[in-house]
Amino acid sequence: MLKFSNMYRDEIKHTLMNQQFDVLVIGGGINGSGIALDATARGLKVAVVEMQDFASGSSSRSSKLFHGTQVDLREGNIKRATELAKENSILVENGPHITQPIQMLVPFDKHSNFKKWTTRIGLSMLERAASLPKQDHQHFSKQATKQKEPLLNQDQLLGSRYDIAYATDDARLTLEVLKKAVQLGATALNYLKVIQLIYDAHGTIIGVEVEDQITGDTGVISARKVVNATGPWLDDLQELAKEGNRFVLTKSVHLVFDRSTFPIQQAICFTHTDGNRIVAIPREGKVHVGPSEVCYGVHEVGYPGVDEADMTYLLEAINAAFSEVNLSKNDIVSSWVGLRSSIFRNKKKPYKPLEKEEIMLHSSSGVILIPTVEMNGFRKNAEIIVDHLVKQFKDEKGILYSSSETKSIPIAGGEVGGSQGFATFKQQQLQQTKDIPIDEATKERYIDRYGKNVEKIWTYYHQYQQSAQNYQVDALLFAELNYTLEEECIYMPLDFFERRTGAIHFHSEVIKRNSDGVIAYLRDKLKWNTEETAYYKRELQLACH
């Protein structure tokens, strides 16, 4: 089995271009990764190609919180809420280091569309339907809420309640799912862009031509089935396939503040004066807030930036809900913008959420199209899609494959015995690493980031002490750099600092202190030339401003 590393890029490309795959997945986000895992676990031969880095699109630009069941409850969609609640529980058990339950305070004010008793009844119904442990959906008075969160605007406040939400690292969740697929036999490579679809004499797709975004080389990948899981970039391949579906993009903005300027006590879901819900989540000394959502157009190329209106919308919402703070644009330390694709319906509701039957669309050439769906629904959606694929193989070739097994497959790093086992594992790791002179909070952050694989980080920490000094990189970060280089397919500095570690948003000081050494090390290991090195250095500098 090839290592999941760009140090073996030529070997991986050779494998991709010299075999026929059962399924080719275009797009290395959470949906493509989930499909790859489900299909590979059933015995299908799977390839995954991504034109940028894995999880570089919508799958690293979410609210980093699973709480969509409340939206479905409010709209009366108990069935969908039940399904997502079950998926949350599965995610916690299969990847307890990545997805963890937290309490989220939900204040009520005159703008809230939450109703105390109907919400409590709905949550109780959800627990019974999803076979979840019963929670105490306690509601708090205005005075009790003030004690829990003193910053809240008392003039508007009526009361509050606690909800159970699920904090996640979206980019790392995507990576861990894809790594497990690769461990089970999938072949995956980033920076490989599909530039042409290849058809047989009957007009059925049989493969794709790809271009290496690093070298410019091209080649052909052959596959019996092709899945387009490119999310916001569905229309790019639609144009290649000359299909007629229209997709609309929704832009979702999040802002990041130092916790010292926005010192909330816990995760909070509050309501904008227009009725939209916004979440504020403390993480690693910062607080990220969002989303601000607007229609971004039927189709525009590339990711948008944060504009004045986005900032104003969220800043006004924060300052209205929290009277003890007065945040301005100068307080914003970072931001990110996500996009999701939906089917264009009409001008009145251009980006209405997908119906369940729209999770999987079909083109006349046989390509299966996957618009953006709820992140915590990726496993179930992948199951539906692969069920369809294996039915096609049965009908066309008489080949039988098993049912989905992903409900009980731990993702990479999750091999610790579920959520209870992870708590034990974390304590064991803290005990076993007393010889590493790093504070306990940092160790816990690494354990949460890598799960079982943190053991490799500790090994690299001891192994690369001298090299870390030579390149003037913090020893623990250097260990992490080597792990992600050898086992998580990083190529560019942003792959490491943004999607593997989150430092771009939450630890900019780490980048300032270590970027030169990290770039020098990647240059030496990946054999960049002078032009490449200068380009990647400039790219990182621009991303940090």
N, C-alpha and C positions, 0 to 999 in steps of 0.2 A: 504493500500500500504506500502510495506517495505521501510525503509529508505535506501538510497544509501550509506551505511556505513559499514565498516568492524567491527564495534562494534556489528553488527547484522549478522555476517558472518554465524553462525550456522543456523539461521532462513532462510537466503537467500539460503544456500545449501539445506536445507530441502525442500524449495519451488521448486528449480530446479530439485530435484531428486524424487519428488512425484507428478509431473504433466506431462501431455503430451503437448508439445508445437507445434504450427503450424510450426514455423521456429526456428532453432537453428543456430546462427551465431557464428562461431569459429574465434576469432580475434577481439580485442577491439581497433583497430586503426580507422582512419577516415572512411575507406570504410565500415568496420563492423558496426560502429556507425551510419553512414548514412543509411545503409540498415535497421538497427533496428528501426530508427526513422520513415522511410517511411512505413515499414510494420506495426508497432504498430499504427501509425496514421490512417491506413486503417482498423484497427480492428483485425489484426492477433495477435495471442498469441506468443510472441517472447522471446527467451532467448539469452544472449550473454555471452560467456566465453572467458577469456584471460589468457594465461599461465604466463604472467608477469604482469606488471602494464598496465593499459589503456594508450594508446599513447606512450608506451615505445619503439616501433620500429620506422619505417619510419615516423610515424605521429608526432614525436617530433624532427625530424632530417632533416627538409627541409631548404630551403633558407629563410623561414618565409616571403616570398614575392610572390604574385601572379602576374606574368608578362609573362606567357607562350604564350599569344596571339601573341606576337612579333615573336616567333619562327615559329608558324603556318603561319603567314603572309609572313615571309621570304621564307617559303617553298611552298607558294601558296595555303595553305589550309585555304581558307576564311571561309568555313563552320565550321571547328573546331574552328577557332579563334572567329567566331561569337558566337558559343555556349558557349565558356569559358568567353567571355566578358559579356554575359547575366548572367552567373552564378556568376561572380564577383559582378554584380549589386545586385543580389538577396542576396548574402552573406552580403553585406554592409547593406541592409535593415533588414534582419532577425537577424543579429548579429553585430550591428554597434559598439559595444564595442570591438569586437575581430578583425574585418577586416575593415580597414580604408584606403581610397585613399590617396596617397602621390604623390608628384612630384619627378620624378627620372631623373637626368641628364644623358644623353647618349652622350658622346663625340665621334667624328669621328676622326679616324687617318688612316694611311695607312694600318693598319691591319684589320680595321672594314669591316664587310660584310653588313653594312647598306648603302643604297643609298638614298640620300636626297629626291629626288622627288618621287621615287617609294614608299618609306616609307610613305611620306605624303599622297599620293594617296591611299595607302593601308589602312592607319588609317582612312581616310575619308570614304572609302567604308565600313570599319568595323563598324563605328558609324551608318551609314545608315542601314546596314543589321541587326544590333543588337538593333536598336531603342534607341541608347544612346545619351545623350546630346552632342552637338558638342563642341569639345575642340579646343583651339588655338594651333595647332602644330607648334609653332614658332621655327625657326632654328636660331642659334646664330653664329656669326663670331668667329674667333679664339680669337680676342681681348675680345669680350664680354664673351666668355667661360672662359677666364683667370680670369676675374673679378668675375665670379660665383664660380670658383673653382681654386684658385691660386696654389694648389699643383700639378695640372696636368702637365705632361711633355710637354713643349711648342714645343720641336723639332718635335714631332710626330703629334701634334694637328692640325686638319683642321677646326673644328667647333663642334657644338653640337646641341642638341634639348632636350626638356622636354617631357617625357612620363608620363602618369598616370599609376602608379602601385598600388598594394594593399598590405599594410603591415598587417601581421597577426601573431598571436601567435598560431602556429600549434597544440601544445599539448593542449592548452586551448580550441581551436576550437573543437578539438575532444571530450574533456570532456563536453563542453556545448551541443554538439549535442547528446551525449549519455545520459546526464542528462535529456534532454527533452524527449528522448525515455522512460527513466525510469519513469518520471513524468506522461507519457501517459499510462504506464502499463507494459513496458518491465521489465524483470528480468535480472540483469547483475552482474557478479562477476569476480574480477581479481584473479590472482594466482591460477587458476584452469586449469590444462593442460589436453587436450585430449590425452589419451594413447591407445585407441582402438576404432575402428568403429564397430558398431553392425548392422547386416544385418538380414533380414527375409529369409524365405526359398527360395525366388526367387532371392536373391542376391541384394535386394534393401536396402539401408541404412535406419534404423529406430531409430537410436540413437547412443550415444557414451558413452564410459566409461571415467571418468575423475579422475584425482588425485589432491588432494589439495596440493599445493606446500608449504603450511605452516605446515600442520599436517601430511601429507603422507596418509591421508584417501582417499579411492576411493569410487565411486558411479556411477550410470547410469543416464543419462539424455535422455529422450525419445522425439523424434521429427518427424513430418511428412516430413519435408524438412530440409536439412542441407546445409549451405553455408560456404565454406572455404574462409575466408577473411583474411588469415594470412600473405599475402604479401610475404616477403622474405622467409617465412617458408612454402610456399606452398608444397615444395617437401617433407617435413617431413610427412605431411598427405598423400601425394601422395604415399609414401612408405607404409604407413599403408593400403592404399586402393589398392596397387599393380597396380597403373595406369602407363601409359607410357609417359605422357607429360614430356618434359624437360624444365626447366626454368633456366635462367641465371641471375646472380646478378650484378647490377651496383653499385659501391661504390662511394659515394658522400661526399666530405670532406669540412668542413667549419672551419675557424680559427677565433678567437676572440682576439681583441687588445683593450687596453685602448685608449680612444679617444684622450688623451693627446699625445700619440705617433703617432697617425694616425688621425690628426684633420681635417677631411673632413667636408665640410659645409652642405652636404645633401647626400641623397641616390644617388649612381652612378652606372651605368651599363657600364663597360668598356670592352675592348677586349684584350685577351692574344695575344701574337705574333703568336700563332698557329690558331687564329681565333675564339677560344671559348669565350663565354661571361661569365663574372664574375660580381657579384654584391657586392657592399660594402654598408652596411646599418648601420647608427648610431642608437643606442638604449641604453638608460639608462646609458650614460657615457661610453659606449663601442662601438666598430665597429665590426660587424661580416662580413666576406668575404668568398665567395665561389660561386659555387662549383668547386672542382677539381674532375673530374669523370673518373673512370677507370673500366674496366670489372673486376669483383671480382672472376670469376670462375663460372662454371655451378652450383655447389652447395657446399657451405661450411657452417659449423654450427657456429652460434654465430656472434656477431658483431665484425668487425675488428677494429683495432686502427688506429691512424694517423701515417704513416711511414715517413721516411726521404724524399722520393720522393714527397709525398703529400705536405709537408711543402715547399719544394724547389720550386715546381710548382707554388704555390700561392704566395710565397714571391717574386719570380722573376717577376711574373705578376704585383704585386703591385709596386715594385720598378722600373719597366720599365714604367708603366703608370703614376706614380707620382714621378717626379724627386726631389721634395722637401722632400721626406721621404726616409729612408734607414732602413727598418725593417729587423730584424733577428729573429731567433728562440727564442732568449731570450725575445722578445717582445710579444710572444704569451701567453695570459693569460688563454685561454680555447679553446676547440675545440669540434666538434661533427662529427660523421660519420653516414651517412644514407645509406640504401640499398633499392633498388627497384628490383622487379622481372619482367622479361619479358620472352616471349617465345623464346627458343633457335632456331635460324633460320639456320645459317651457320657460318663458321669460319670467313668469311669476314665481316659480319655484325651480330655478335652474340647478340647484345642488341639494335637492331632497335626498336623504340617505337611501342607500341601496336596499331594495327588497331582497329577501333571502334567495329567491330564484334568480337574482341578478348577480350573485357572487361569482358565477361562472357563465361566461358568454362564449358563443361559438362563432368562428368566422367560416366562410364558405370553403376556405382552403384547409380547414382542419385545425387551425391554431385555436387554442383555448385562451380566452382573455380573462384576466383577473383584475378588476378595478380595486381600489384601496378599500379595505374593510377594517373593522375594529381590530386593534392590535391583539387584544386578549382573545379574540375569536379565531386566531390564525390556525390553531391545531384542528379545530372542528371543520373549518373551511377547507383545510388541506385534505382532511379525511373525505369530504364530499367530492373534491376534485379527483383524488386518486381513485375513489370508488368508481367514478365515471371512466377513468382511464383503464382500469383493470376490466371493466365491463366491455370496453371496446376491444381489448386484447382477447377476451374470451369469445366475443362475437366474431371477430375477424380471423383469429388464429387458433382458437380453441385452447388458449393458454389460461390456466387458472392460477390466481394469486390469492393470498390470504386476506382476511379483513384487517383493518387498521389496528396497529399495536401501540400507537404513540401515547395512548392514555396511561400506559404503565412504563414508558421508556424515559429514564432520567436524561435530561439534556447534559451536555458536557459540563463537568464541574458539579453536577447535581447528584453524583453517586455517593451520597452520604446517609442514605436511609430516611429520606423524606424530611419534613420540617422538624420533627422531633430529633431525628438523628443529626440534623445540621446544628441544632443547639448544642448537642454533646460534642460534635466535631469542632465547633468554634472554641469551646472551652479547652479541649485537648490541644488545639493549635496554639492557643495563648500560653498554655503551660509548657509546650515543647519548644517554644521560640524565645524563652527567657534570655537566651544567650545573644539574641539579636537586639542591639541597643536602639530600639525604636519604640515610641510610646504606644500604649495599648490601643488607643483610638485609631491610630494609623493601621496597626495590624488588623483590627476588626474591619476596617474599610477594605483592606486587601482580601480578607477572607470572604467578605460579602461580594467582592468583585469577581473572584475566581473560584470560589467554592473548593471542591476537592483539589483542583489544580494549583491552589496556592502553595501546596507542598513543593511544586516545581519552582515556584518563585523563591522560596526559602533556600532551595538547593542552589539555584543560580546566584543568590545573594552571596553565599559562601564561595562559590566557584569563581565568580568574576570580580572579586575585590580589587585585584591589581589592575585589571582592565578598566574598571570604573574610575580608578584614580588617574590612569593614563589619559582617558578621554574627558576627565573632569566632569563626571556625571554622578549624581547622588547614587550610592550603592544600591538602594532598594529600587530606584527607578531604572537603573541599568539592568538589574535582574529582570524587571518587568519588560524592558525593551527587548531583551534576548528571548524571553518567553513568547512575546507577541510576534517577533520576527520569525521564530522557528515553528510556531504552532498556530498563529492566527493571521498569517498571510498579509502582514503590513508591507507597504512599499514606500509610501510617502510619509513625511513627518506628521502631516495632518491625520493620517490613518491612526497613528499612535496617540497623538496629543488630543484628538477630538473624540474619535469613536471607540478606541480601546480603553482610554483612561478618563475621559471627560475633563481633562485639565484645562482645555480651552475655555470652558465655561465656569469651572469651579476652583481651579488652582493655577491661575495665570502666573503666579510667582514661581511655580515649578518650571514653567516654560522659560521664563526670563533667565532663570539660573542654569538651565540645562540644555537649552536648544542647540547651542553651538556644538556641544559634545555629542548630542544625539544625532544631529545631521552628519557630523564627521564619521560616526560609527556606521550609520546606514550607508553613507557614501562608500566606505571601505568594504562593507559586507555585500552590497548590491552592485558595486562597481559602476557607480554613477560617473559620468564625465563632468567637466567643469561647468558646462552649460546647465546640465540637469541639477547639479548641486546649487547653483545660484538661483535657478527657477524655484526649487522646492523651499529654499531659505526665504525667498521673497514671498512665496505663497503663504508660508507660516506667519511671517511678519504682518501681512495684510489681514489675515484671519484674527490676529490678536488685537486689532485696532477697530 
